[in-house]
Amino acid sequence: MRLLVAGREGQVARALAARFAGHALTALEPPALDLTDRASIEAAMAAASPDAVVNAAAYTAVDRAEDDAALAEAVNRDGAANLAAAAAARGLPFIHFSTDYVFDGRKGAPYVETDAPSPLGVYGRSKEEGERAVLAANPRSAILRTAWVCSPVGGNFVKTMLRLAAERDELRVVADQHGAPTFAADLAEAVFAMAPRLLAAPAGDEAFGLFHLSGAPHTTWHGFATEILAQAAMRGHRRPAVTPIATSDYPTRATRPADGRLDCTKIGRVHGIAPADWRASLARCLDELIGPPSAGLKEGAP
């Protein structure tokens, strides 16, 4: 399988490179592949000669996007559409990643793919517009909406919690935002599982379209932080107190959805993919970052 991936150093792109080891995967980022430059896309396509294209590149600075809407839209909407159109011109399937931020978090129940998007900020709006642009540009597109992405590489919540735990005796973490952590390796595994069918399926097949895929079970940022520190303590790290706070106690430039839980039933029915237990994925992540649990240490270790 020959795969062209937009993005090289990001969490999902690096997980894809690991999962597709043994296949001809080409992962590129600017200037080698600039989503805002169609000539750059054409050159990358010609050089890679892929069987499928994955867009793992995005503008993800949620707060900064509020003051940089033009760039967020250029990458997340126009750039995604440019890449999808280039794949369509070659008859190639296209896989694109989106986010729970396309929703406002006010439903009060997990979102399904047919729920109407209602983003609260520039980032979510640019991603929602990108979804529509991708589907219009390439009918053989599969879009994976996901949430709270983490991995052993890059900047993410797991690594932030570990760093702060080494510095502080108390961590104050938001407890009224609901969702589910998703590990990049599990997203890469899903792409690997979906790829054969996407390569063979014609436009209009149910293999394409919108899908939700996040980890399980649902939790809060406070619940996630508590589990991170518990598992890190089993590996010899100190375990400060984790105090729940309200979103209003931690103001940010952009408004986050209070309840971005995603219903992942459809991807299970269509592609046979079940949400991964993020607690097990966290353990594998910490094994890589810290090492395996230490002999004699239990979850409550200080």
N, C-alpha and C positions, 0 to 999 in steps of 0.2 A: 504494500500500500504506500502510495506517495501522498504526503500530506503537507500543505502549506499552512503555517500558523502565523498569524499576525500577532506580534508580541514575542519577546524572547526572554526577558528577565523577570516578567511578572510571575505571580504564584501559579496561575493556571497554565501558562505557557511552559513553565519549567516542569510541572507535573505531567503535562502531555508529552514532553520530550522524554521523560523517564518511562512513561507507560508504553510509548510507541518505539522504544528502543528495539532495534532490529528491523524497523521499517525505515523508509526514506522520508524522514521528517525534516522539513526546512522551516526554521523559526527565525523570523526577521522583525526588526524594529527600525525606526528612522535612524539614518537616512536610507538604509537599504530598502525599507518598505514604509512609505509615508502614506497613510490612508487619505490624506488630503490632497495627494498628488496622483492623478490617474496614470500619468506616465510611469511613475515609480511602481504602481501596482501592476501595470502591464509588463514591465521589465521583470518583476519578481515572478509573475505567473509564467512568463516564457522560460525563465531560468529553472524554475522548480518543476514545471510540467506536472502539476499535482493531479491526483484522482479526486481530491476533496479539499475544501478550504475551511479553516477554522479561524474565527475572529476572537482572539483572546486579548485584544488590545482595547483599552478604553481610557477615557478621562474619568478618574475615580475620586478626585479631591472634592468631596461632597460640599464642604464649607467654602472652599476657594471658588467653586463653580458659581456661587451666588454673585461674585464680582467678576467672573470670567466666562459669562454665558456664551460668548461667541466661540471661544476655543472648545468648550464642552460640546456645543452643538456641531462644530466642525468635525470633531473626532467621533462622538457617540452617535450622531445622526448621519451627517453627510459622508464621513469616512466609512462607516459601516455599510452604507448604501453603495458607495463606490466599489468596495470589495465584493459585496454580494452581486453587483451587476457584472463585474469582471468574471466571477465564477459562472454566472448564468450564461454569459456569452460563450463559454467553453462547455456548457452543458454539465457543470459540476455541482454537486450538492454543497451547501454552505451551512456551517454550524456557528451560531452566534450566542454569546452570553449576555443576559440581561439581569435585572435586579428586582427585588421586592419593593424597591423605592418607587416603582411605577404606581404603587397604591398609596392611599393616604392613611391606612391603618385604622380606619374607623368602622370596618365591617363587623367586628366582634366575633369573627370566626375565620378559619383559614381560607385564603383566597384560592379560587379555581381559575382556570385559564380563561373562562368566559366572563369573569367579572370585569366591569369597566375600569380601566386605569384612571387614577386621579392623583397624579404626583403632587407633592407638596413644595418641591423646590426645583431649581434649575437642573441639578444632576438627574433627578428622577424624570423630569420632563424630557431632557435630552435623550435618555435611554428609551423612554416610551416612544418618542418620535423616531428613534433609531429602529425599534422593532417594526413599526409600520413601514418605514422606508426599506428595510431589508426584505420584508415579505412582498412588497410591491416590486422590488428589483429582481428577486429570484424566487420563483414559486417552489423551488426545491430547497427551502431553508428550514432548518430546525433551530428554534430559539429556546435556550435553557435559561429560565429565570431562576436565580439562586439568591443566597443571602449569607452574610457574615462569613466570608471566605477566609480561611486560615491555612497555614502550612508551615513547614520549618524554615522557609525562606521569605525574604521580603519583610515589609512592615505589616503587622496584623495584631489582633487583640491578644492572642496567646503570648506573643513575644513581648508585648507591652506589659502584660500582667506579670510575667516573669521578671522583667526589669524592675518594675515598681516594687514587687515583693522583696527584692534584694535591697531596696533602699528605704522602705517605709514599714512602720509597725501597723498601719491601718490603711486599707484601700477602700475608697468610697465609690461604689459602682451602681449605676442606674438599674433599678429593679422594676420599672414600670414600662419597659419596652420589650415586647414579646416577639420571638422568632426562633430560629434554629441555626446553630453553627453548621458550616459546610466546609469540608476539607478539600483542598484542591486535588488531592490524589483521588478522591471519590468522584469528583467531576471528570477527571481524566479517564477513570475507569468507565464511566457512563458513556463518554464519547467513543471509547474503544469498543464498547458493546453495541452502540448504535451504528457505527460506521458501515459494517457490511450491508445492512439493510438500506441505509441511506444511499449507498453507492448504486444499488440495484433498483430502487424504487422510482417510479415515474412521478412527475408533478401531479399533485392531487391526491397522492397516497397519504394515509393518515400518519405515516412516519414523519411527515413534515408538519410544521406549524409551531404553535406555542406549547411549551412544557414547563412544569415547575419541578425543580429538584433541589431540595435542601436536606440537611441532616435531620435525624430524629433522636430523641423526642424533642418537642418544643420546650423552650426555656426562656429565661430572661438574661440580660447581660450579667446581672448579679449571680444568677444560677450558673452561668458559664464560668465566670471568674472563680466561684467557689470550687467548682470541679477542677479547674486548671490548677489551683493552689493545692487542692487535696492530692491530686496525682503527682504534682511536683514534690510535695512533702514526702511521698513514698520513694522519691529518688534523691532524698537528702537535702532538698531545698527548704529554707525557712518558710513558715506559713503565717503571715500576718492575718489579722482580723479583716473580714470583708463586710463592710457596713452598707446596707441597702439605702439608696437615696432616690429621690424623684427626679424625673427629667428636668423639672423646673429648678432643681438645685445644681444642675450642670448645663447652663445655657450654651448653645452653639449657634453659629451663624445661620446654618440651615436647619429647618425643622425635619426631624426624623419621624417616620410612621411609628405610632405607638404599638401597633399590632400588625406586623408584617408576616405572620405565619402563612406558609404556602401549603396548599393541598397537593400532594404529589401522586394522587391516584392515577391520573391520566398516563404518566410516563410508565407506570407499572403495567397498565393495561395494554398500551401500545408497544412498548419496547421491553417489557419484562424487567424493568429496573426499579428496585425498592430503595427508599432512603437509607443511607448508611447510618448506623448508630454513631453519633459524633463522639461519644465517650470513648469508644474503641479506637476511633480515628485519632482522637486527642492523645491516647496512650501511645500510638505509633509515632505521632509527631514528637511527643516528649522523649520517646526512646531515641529519636534522632538528634534532638536538641540537647538532651541531658545525659541520656543513657537509660538502661532498664532499671526497674525498681530495685532499691538496695535491700539486701538480705537483712531481715530483722526489723525493717521499718514498716509501719502500718499507716493507714490513711490518716490517722489523727496525729502523726508525728509533728513536733514543733519545727 
